[in-house]
Amino acid sequence: MFFNKLSQCLTHETSVILTVHSQDGILSVSVLPKSKGLKDEAKNHLQPIVLTGSAQELDDEFFDAITQPLQKASKMLAGMKQFETSLALVEAERKEAQEQRKSADKQAQVNNTKYDKLIARAGEQEDSEKYEEALKSLREARGIADEATAAKLDERINSLKGKLLQSSLFSS
């Protein structure tokens, strides 16, 4: 009967430390709720529920005296656990977002470097009148360019197509 009543006072993942001291026929009982795995330092500031009386008095009034305070403490510990879990989720999401930003920044840097090389190569190829190769380089650069830059590249590609057409007309 004792443990049935005690288990009804506890919530999930809450335990109690029960200390009983006897002196001159008077019992002193200390009940301290605990929750395994909590990191919050507030858990260490919970005060034990201390009852003092004869064995008969404690048999009659023990559970009436501890039920409400123990349930309150158990709910508080469960709230701390829920807060820590939520905090861990937020931290994990923050780290994931940070990693995604780093990855996107790194990819943008790689694309910018590649874009710059392709544009430089296209310029050299155009200067050497290798228009087909220059078109190929510009089209590849267009594939990684942003919208504003892509529009400018389209103009340059069209201009280069004109040069290619002119050079092929006069080469025959």
C-alpha positions, 0 to 999 in steps of 0.5 A, spaced: 500 500 500 505 504 501 509 504 494 502 504 491 500 511 494 508 513 493 507 511 485 501 515 484 505 521 487 510 521 482 510 523 475 514 520 469 522 520 470 521 522 477 524 519 483 525 520 490 530 520 495 527 517 502 531 518 508 528 516 515 531 517 521 529 515 528 531 518 535 527 517 542 521 514 538 520 520 533 521 519 526 524 524 521 522 523 514 525 527 508 523 526 501 527 529 496 524 529 488 529 528 483 529 527 475 535 523 472 539 527 466 537 534 468 542 539 467 539 545 470 542 547 476 535 549 479 534 541 480 539 542 486 535 547 489 529 543 491 528 543 498 526 536 501 519 535 504 521 533 512 516 530 516 517 529 523 512 525 528 511 518 531 510 512 527 503 512 528 502 519 526 506 518 519 502 512 518 496 516 518 498 523 515 504 521 511 501 521 504 496 527 505 502 531 507 507 529 501 502 528 495 501 536 493 508 538 494 511 532 491 506 533 485 508 540 484 516 538 485 515 533 480 511 537 475 517 542 476 522 537 474 518 535 468 518 542 466 525 543 466 526 537 462 521 539 457 525 546 457 532 542 456 529 538 450 526 544 447 533 548 448 537 542 445 532 542 439 533 549 438 540 549 438 541 543 433 536 547 428 541 553 429 547 549 428 544 545 422 542 552 419 549 555 420 552 549 417 547 550 411 549 557 410 557 555 410 555 550 405 551 555 401 557 560 402 562 555 400 558 553 394 557 561 392 565 562 392 566 556 388 561 558 383 564 565 383 571 563 382 569 558 376 565 564 373 571 568 373 575 563 370 570 562 365 569 569 363 576 570 363 577 564 358 572 566 354 575 573 353 581 570 351 578 565 346 574 571 343 581 575 342 584 569 339 577 569 334 576 562 337 568 564 337 565 557 338 570 556 344 568 562 347 561 561 346 561 554 350 565 558 355 560 563 356 554 558 356 557 554 361 558 561 365 551 563 364 549 556 367 552 558 374 550 566 374 545 569 377 539 572 373 542 579 372 548 577 370 545 572 366 541 577 362 548 581 361 551 574 358 545 573 354 547 579 350 554 578 350 552 571 347 548 574 342 554 578 340 558 573 339 554 569 335 553 575 330 561 575 330 561 567 329 556 568 323 560 573 320 566 570 320 563 563 317 560 567 312 567 571 310 571 564 311 567 561 305 
